[in-house]
Amino acid sequence: MFGFALALAAWPGVSRAQRGAPAETLLAPAELPPPEPRQFRAAWVATVANIDWPSRPGLTAWQQQVEARAILDRARSLGLNALVLQVRPAGDALYPSRLEPWSEYLSGRQGIPPRPWWDPLAFWVREAHRRGLQLHAWFNPFRARHPSAKTPLVKPHLALRAPASVKAYGDLLWMDPGDAVARTHTLAVIEDVLRRYDVDGVHIDDYFYPYPVVQDGSDLAFPDSEAYLRYLGEGGMLPLPDWRRAHVDALVQALHERVRRTKPGVLLGISPFGLGRPERRSPGITGFSQYDKLFADVERWLEEGWLDYLAPQLYWPIASEGQPFAPLLQYWARTNVRQRHLWPGLFTSSVRSPAMPVPPAPPPTPFAAMSPPGDAAAAGATRIAPTWPAREVLEQLAILDRQAQALGSGTAGGLGGHIHFSMSALMQDRDGLAAQLQRGPYAVPALVPATRWLDDRPPPPPLLTRRGEWLLVEPGRGEAPALYAVWRRIDGRWRFGVVTVGERRLARERADAIVVAAVDRHGNASARQAVRWP
């Protein structure tokens, strides 16, 4: 900061420079710009089966980086402010790890690092932050092998180090949630990433106990009967479903405590299946019960405050019979008693491209009973998903906005954002959706909602210096900002923008006043500073 001031003083004509002042003292109350827009706008970047990135296994490091930069650039130009990157698809790693092997989705063979060697997660974090994007690390908590895998497991995969903790289930391998070794391992993997990488969030998806595999017309039993009988023999009293739910609860509670202890400012997000407990649903809501089949008591996690944001996968069309979009959204907002962030997942990948024919109406089952979970489309999942026009997603966003406003500007119920599954649909601009988002809902940038229960201290205000047609911006003393929120008044109207901390020289752009606030990683904004032009 001092070097900048000395350099400025040495410039010719510096006496004509003007320092910024608090906006409230430089501008009359009626002149002040409106509050900054707030909305979490994100997309999942799935790596399992190479859904989103990399496009195929075995690319060179340079090719993988080119693809990653293209995704990051598109996210920023589109108006997103976060990406959720899958770093642990199935007991493997998209980063160097002593706990789990390199993912085959990266190199083409499990355990083989990319060539030339590089650290993909460090790259994604660094490049996201350079663009003013948050980067959340997405972990599948218990899946040990995906059906799309083609190469053998290698150490240190948990299935080889602790085979009793991993069960074969259908064509999957699954870390047993009831096994303490498996739960401890997952917690250690996530803590390792927290300690080594500057991620903004930790994110787990809906794969707790596996989605049921149907054989001969009935659900295949998960192979934990020996452990349950042992539990009963030791005096345990819980019925099997409650016993399983207790294991999943234990992971979620321990993960919350681990994140708070290891890196208190990092958000913990969970993206469960989109339907609530059957006995709590509104009349007419029908379909799959994650409470009874995945043994996920999401309502309890909200009540206990074991997460910072919930992203229920609302993967049905607005008018879906049995799973209508707006009532499901209302259910989760009503259930969110601790007012954590509620950022629903949208099934954007179901948007058809112009070349795709309009399909016939899907049968009432199985899609009506079970929407595709997070990455179900990756490996030929048998669940049927319809394709939609882009306007379906746009109308869902409009419903989200209306409900947020009805609940109090997005504060009540935690509404204030969404996550697209997945980034490929936006990269491909299916049915013109990306272009329509840029012209419509994302035309004005937005800051992420503040997470005040983690940190409510605003950063120091920025230091502004007006010189000619340029505004020079420097951070104030103390906490470094993540972004700058910028308002320009042009022809009597305020125009809002977001710039990265690397953009320290802002063009006037015909403005007669510019107002700037520093924004920290939790979304807290500083006091606003302003400059005026004659």
LOKETOR-408019 format. One record per residue (C-alpha): x negated, y negated, z negated. Coordinates in steps of 0.25 Angstrom, whole numbers, plus 5000, padded with zeros to 4 digits. Layout:
BEGIN
PT    X    Y    Z
PT    X    Y    Z
...
***
This chain:
BEGIN
PT    X    Y    Z
PT 5000 5000 5000
PT 4989 4990 4996
PT 4981 4993 5009
PT 4994 4990 5017
PT 4995 4977 5010
PT 4980 4973 5012
PT 4981 4977 5027
PT 4994 4968 5028
PT 4987 4956 5022
PT 4976 4957 5032
PT 4986 4956 5044
PT 4987 4943 5051
PT 4999 4935 5048
PT 5002 4943 5035
PT 5007 4931 5029
PT 5019 4932 5037
PT 5023 4946 5031
PT 5034 4947 5022
PT 5036 4957 5011
PT 5048 4964 5008
PT 5058 4961 4996
PT 5069 4968 4989
PT 5081 4969 4999
PT 5090 4964 4988
PT 5082 4951 4987
PT 5079 4949 5002
PT 5093 4952 5007
PT 5107 4948 5001
PT 5116 4959 4996
PT 5124 4958 5008
PT 5112 4960 5017
PT 5107 4972 5011
PT 5107 4985 5019
PT 5116 4997 5015
PT 5111 5009 5007
PT 5102 5018 5015
PT 5110 5030 5022
PT 5108 5043 5014
PT 5110 5057 5020
PT 5102 5070 5020
PT 5100 5074 5035
PT 5092 5086 5036
PT 5091 5099 5045
PT 5086 5113 5041
PT 5074 5117 5049
PT 5075 5132 5049
PT 5062 5141 5051
PT 5068 5155 5050
PT 5069 5161 5063
PT 5063 5148 5069
PT 5077 5142 5069
PT 5072 5128 5069
PT 5056 5128 5067
PT 5047 5133 5072
PT 5054 5136 5085
PT 5048 5150 5086
PT 5037 5157 5078
PT 5022 5156 5082
PT 5022 5142 5087
PT 5009 5135 5085
PT 5007 5125 5073
PT 5007 5114 5083
PT 5020 5119 5090
PT 5027 5121 5076
PT 5023 5107 5072
PT 5028 5101 5085
PT 5042 5108 5082
PT 5042 5103 5068
PT 5039 5089 5072
PT 5050 5089 5082
PT 5060 5093 5071
PT 5055 5083 5062
PT 5056 5072 5072
PT 5070 5076 5076
PT 5074 5076 5062
PT 5069 5062 5060
PT 5075 5056 5073
PT 5088 5063 5070
PT 5090 5056 5057
PT 5087 5068 5048
PT 5080 5065 5035
PT 5076 5080 5030
PT 5073 5093 5036
PT 5074 5107 5028
PT 5063 5116 5033
PT 5064 5131 5031
PT 5050 5135 5025
PT 5054 5148 5020
PT 5063 5156 5029
PT 5061 5170 5023
PT 5051 5172 5013
PT 5040 5165 5022
PT 5034 5152 5023
PT 5033 5141 5034
PT 5021 5135 5026
PT 5009 5141 5020
PT 5012 5149 5008
PT 5006 5159 4998
PT 5019 5164 4994
PT 5026 5168 5007
PT 5021 5171 5021
PT 5021 5162 5033
PT 5034 5163 5041
PT 5035 5170 5054
PT 5044 5159 5059
PT 5031 5150 5060
PT 5020 5159 5065
PT 5028 5171 5071
PT 5023 5181 5060
PT 5025 5180 5045
PT 5012 5177 5037
PT 5005 5170 5049
PT 5003 5156 5048
PT 5005 5146 5059
PT 4993 5144 5068
PT 4986 5135 5067
PT 4989 5134 5053
PT 4998 5123 5047
PT 5008 5121 5036
PT 5022 5119 5042
PT 5029 5114 5029
PT 5018 5104 5026
PT 5020 5099 5041
PT 5035 5098 5040
PT 5034 5091 5026
PT 5024 5081 5031
PT 5031 5078 5045
PT 5045 5077 5039
PT 5040 5067 5029
PT 5033 5059 5039
PT 5047 5058 5046
PT 5054 5054 5034
PT 5061 5068 5033
PT 5062 5076 5020
PT 5058 5091 5022
PT 5065 5101 5013
PT 5058 5115 5013
PT 5069 5126 5015
PT 5067 5140 5009
PT 5075 5152 5010
PT 5075 5157 4996
PT 5076 5172 4998
PT 5076 5177 5012
PT 5063 5186 5014
PT 5065 5189 5029
PT 5074 5184 5040
PT 5079 5193 5051
PT 5072 5185 5061
PT 5058 5188 5056
PT 5050 5197 5065
PT 5037 5199 5058
PT 5033 5207 5046
PT 5033 5201 5032
PT 5019 5198 5026
PT 5014 5194 5013
PT 5016 5186 5004
PT 5031 5188 5008
PT 5039 5192 4996
PT 5044 5204 5002
PT 5030 5210 5003
PT 5025 5204 4989
PT 5038 5208 4981
PT 5046 5217 4990
PT 5056 5220 4978
PT 5060 5206 4978
PT 5064 5206 4993
PT 5076 5214 4998
PT 5080 5219 5012
PT 5094 5215 5015
PT 5099 5217 5029
PT 5089 5212 5039
PT 5083 5202 5028
PT 5073 5203 5017
PT 5078 5195 5005
PT 5071 5190 4992
PT 5080 5195 4981
PT 5086 5183 4974
PT 5088 5192 4962
PT 5073 5195 4961
PT 5065 5186 4953
PT 5052 5188 4961
PT 5060 5183 4974
PT 5066 5171 4967
PT 5052 5167 4961
PT 5046 5168 4974
PT 5055 5159 4981
PT 5053 5149 4970
PT 5038 5150 4971
PT 5039 5148 4986
PT 5047 5135 4985
PT 5039 5130 4974
PT 5026 5132 4982
PT 5032 5123 4993
PT 5036 5113 4984
PT 5022 5112 4978
PT 5015 5112 4991
PT 5024 5104 5001
PT 5031 5090 5000
PT 5045 5095 5003
PT 5057 5086 5000
PT 5066 5098 4997
PT 5067 5113 4994
PT 5078 5120 5001
PT 5084 5134 5000
PT 5095 5139 5009
PT 5107 5149 5007
PT 5099 5162 5007
PT 5100 5167 4993
PT 5105 5181 4993
PT 5106 5185 5008
PT 5119 5183 5016
PT 5126 5196 5016
PT 5121 5206 5027
PT 5134 5214 5032
PT 5132 5229 5034
PT 5143 5238 5037
PT 5154 5227 5035
PT 5149 5223 5021
PT 5138 5215 5014
PT 5125 5222 5012
PT 5121 5222 4998
PT 5109 5214 4994
PT 5099 5224 4988
PT 5098 5220 4974
PT 5106 5230 4967
PT 5095 5236 4959
PT 5091 5223 4953
PT 5105 5220 4949
PT 5107 5234 4943
PT 5094 5231 4935
PT 5100 5218 4930
PT 5112 5225 4925
PT 5104 5235 4918
PT 5097 5224 4911
PT 5110 5219 4906
PT 5113 5209 4917
PT 5128 5206 4918
PT 5130 5197 4930
PT 5137 5203 4942
PT 5129 5205 4954
PT 5133 5192 4962
PT 5131 5183 4949
PT 5117 5190 4947
PT 5113 5187 4961
PT 5118 5172 4960
PT 5110 5171 4947
PT 5097 5174 4955
PT 5100 5164 4966
PT 5104 5154 4955
PT 5091 5157 4948
PT 5083 5154 4961
PT 5090 5141 4964
PT 5089 5136 4949
PT 5074 5140 4949
PT 5072 5133 4962
PT 5078 5120 4957
PT 5069 5120 4945
PT 5057 5124 4953
PT 5059 5112 4963
PT 5062 5102 4951
PT 5049 5107 4944
PT 5040 5108 4956
PT 5044 5095 4964
PT 5055 5088 4957
PT 5058 5079 4969
PT 5061 5090 4979
PT 5075 5093 4983
PT 5081 5107 4981
PT 5091 5110 4992
PT 5100 5122 4994
PT 5108 5126 5006
PT 5118 5136 5003
PT 5129 5143 5011
PT 5140 5132 5013
PT 5152 5139 5006
PT 5154 5138 4991
PT 5159 5148 4981
PT 5172 5154 4985
PT 5180 5151 4973
PT 5176 5136 4973
PT 5179 5134 4988
PT 5190 5125 4993
PT 5202 5132 4998
PT 5200 5138 5013
PT 5185 5139 5011
PT 5181 5153 5015
PT 5168 5161 5018
PT 5155 5166 5013
PT 5152 5165 4999
PT 5137 5162 4996
PT 5141 5163 4981
PT 5145 5178 4983
PT 5135 5182 4994
PT 5123 5174 4993
PT 5124 5172 4978
PT 5122 5157 4979
PT 5130 5149 4968
PT 5128 5136 4975
PT 5138 5129 4967
PT 5130 5132 4954
PT 5118 5127 4960
PT 5125 5114 4963
PT 5131 5113 4949
PT 5117 5116 4942
PT 5110 5106 4951
PT 5100 5116 4956
PT 5098 5109 4969
PT 5096 5095 4975
PT 5104 5097 4988
PT 5114 5107 4993
PT 5115 5110 5008
PT 5127 5120 5009
PT 5127 5125 5023
PT 5141 5120 5029
PT 5139 5128 5042
PT 5153 5128 5046
PT 5161 5118 5056
PT 5170 5108 5050
PT 5183 5115 5053
PT 5178 5129 5049
PT 5189 5137 5044
PT 5185 5141 5030
PT 5173 5133 5029
PT 5177 5118 5033
PT 5165 5109 5032
PT 5171 5097 5024
PT 5177 5106 5013
PT 5164 5114 5011
PT 5157 5100 5010
PT 5167 5096 5000
PT 5165 5108 4992
PT 5150 5107 4990
PT 5151 5092 4987
PT 5161 5095 4976
PT 5152 5106 4971
PT 5140 5097 4970
PT 5142 5093 4956
PT 5128 5088 4954
PT 5128 5079 4966
PT 5116 5086 4973
PT 5114 5083 4987
PT 5124 5090 4996
PT 5118 5091 5011
PT 5126 5102 5018
PT 5120 5110 5029
PT 5126 5109 5043
PT 5126 5120 5053
PT 5120 5111 5064
PT 5114 5123 5072
PT 5128 5127 5075
PT 5129 5115 5085
PT 5129 5120 5099
PT 5120 5114 5110
PT 5127 5109 5122
PT 5123 5122 5130
PT 5130 5131 5119
PT 5144 5135 5123
PT 5155 5132 5113
PT 5157 5145 5106
PT 5171 5151 5103
PT 5176 5149 5089
PT 5168 5158 5080
PT 5176 5170 5073
PT 5181 5167 5059
PT 5170 5176 5053
PT 5159 5177 5050
PT 5155 5163 5052
PT 5167 5158 5044
PT 5163 5167 5033
PT 5148 5163 5033
PT 5141 5152 5040
PT 5127 5154 5044
PT 5117 5151 5033
PT 5105 5142 5034
PT 5097 5150 5045
PT 5107 5161 5048
PT 5106 5158 5063
PT 5092 5162 5063
PT 5093 5177 5065
PT 5106 5180 5072
PT 5115 5179 5060
PT 5128 5186 5062
PT 5136 5174 5057
PT 5143 5167 5068
PT 5141 5152 5069
PT 5149 5143 5079
PT 5142 5132 5087
PT 5147 5118 5085
PT 5147 5105 5092
PT 5138 5094 5087
PT 5150 5086 5082
PT 5153 5097 5071
PT 5140 5093 5064
PT 5143 5078 5066
PT 5157 5080 5060
PT 5151 5088 5048
PT 5141 5076 5046
PT 5153 5066 5046
PT 5160 5075 5036
PT 5148 5075 5027
PT 5147 5060 5028
PT 5162 5058 5025
PT 5162 5067 5013
PT 5149 5060 5007
PT 5156 5047 5008
PT 5169 5052 5002
PT 5160 5057 4990
PT 5153 5044 4988
PT 5143 5041 4999
PT 5137 5054 4998
PT 5133 5054 4984
PT 5145 5062 4978
PT 5144 5077 4981
PT 5130 5075 4986
PT 5134 5074 5000
PT 5124 5066 5009
PT 5117 5075 5019
PT 5117 5087 5027
PT 5107 5097 5033
PT 5108 5103 5048
PT 5105 5118 5050
PT 5097 5117 5058
PT 5087 5107 5065
PT 5087 5115 5078
PT 5101 5110 5081
PT 5096 5095 5079
PT 5083 5098 5087
PT 5092 5103 5099
PT 5102 5092 5098
PT 5113 5102 5099
PT 5126 5097 5105
PT 5119 5083 5104
PT 5120 5084 5088
PT 5106 5077 5085
PT 5109 5066 5094
PT 5123 5064 5088
PT 5117 5064 5074
PT 5107 5053 5078
PT 5118 5044 5084
PT 5128 5047 5073
PT 5126 5052 5059
PT 5111 5051 5059
PT 5110 5037 5066
PT 5106 5030 5053
PT 5095 5037 5045
PT 5097 5042 5031
PT 5089 5044 5019
PT 5091 5057 5011
PT 5100 5055 4999
PT 5092 5052 4986
PT 5091 5064 4976
PT 5092 5056 4963
PT 5092 5067 4954
PT 5078 5070 4958
PT 5073 5056 4959
PT 5080 5043 4958
PT 5068 5033 4958
PT 5067 5025 4970
PT 5054 5023 4977
PT 5047 5009 4976
PT 5052 4999 4987
PT 5043 4998 5000
PT 5034 4986 5002
PT 5039 4978 5015
PT 5031 4968 5023
PT 5037 4961 5035
PT 5027 4957 5046
PT 5033 4952 5059
PT 5042 4962 5065
PT 5037 4974 5056
PT 5040 4978 5042
PT 5029 4985 5034
PT 5033 4995 5024
PT 5025 5001 5013
PT 5029 5009 5001
PT 5029 5003 4987
PT 5021 5007 4975
PT 5025 5021 4970
PT 5032 5032 4976
PT 5030 5034 4991
PT 5043 5033 4999
PT 5047 5044 5009
PT 5054 5034 5018
PT 5059 5020 5020
PT 5073 5016 5022
PT 5074 5004 5031
PT 5085 4995 5035
PT 5084 4984 5046
PT 5094 4973 5047
PT 5096 4971 5062
PT 5107 4961 5067
PT 5113 4961 5054
PT 5114 4976 5052
PT 5106 4985 5044
PT 5099 4997 5051
PT 5094 5009 5042
PT 5082 5017 5045
PT 5072 5027 5038
PT 5057 5026 5040
PT 5046 5035 5035
PT 5035 5030 5026
PT 5025 5030 5038
PT 5033 5019 5045
PT 5028 5007 5038
PT 5030 4997 5049
PT 5044 4995 5052
PT 5049 4987 5064
PT 5058 4975 5062
PT 5067 4979 5073
PT 5075 4966 5073
PT 5078 4967 5059
PT 5080 4954 5051
PT 5078 4962 5038
PT 5073 4976 5034
PT 5075 4983 5021
PT 5067 4995 5017
PT 5068 5005 5005
PT 5058 5016 5002
PT 5064 5030 5000
PT 5058 5041 4992
PT 5059 5056 4995
PT 5071 5058 4986
PT 5079 5047 4994
PT 5077 5036 4984
PT 5076 5022 4990
PT 5069 5011 4985
PT 5073 4997 4983
PT 5075 4990 4997
PT 5065 4980 5002
PT 5068 4970 5013
PT 5062 4961 5023
PT 5068 4950 5032
PT 5065 4944 5045
PT 5068 4929 5048
***
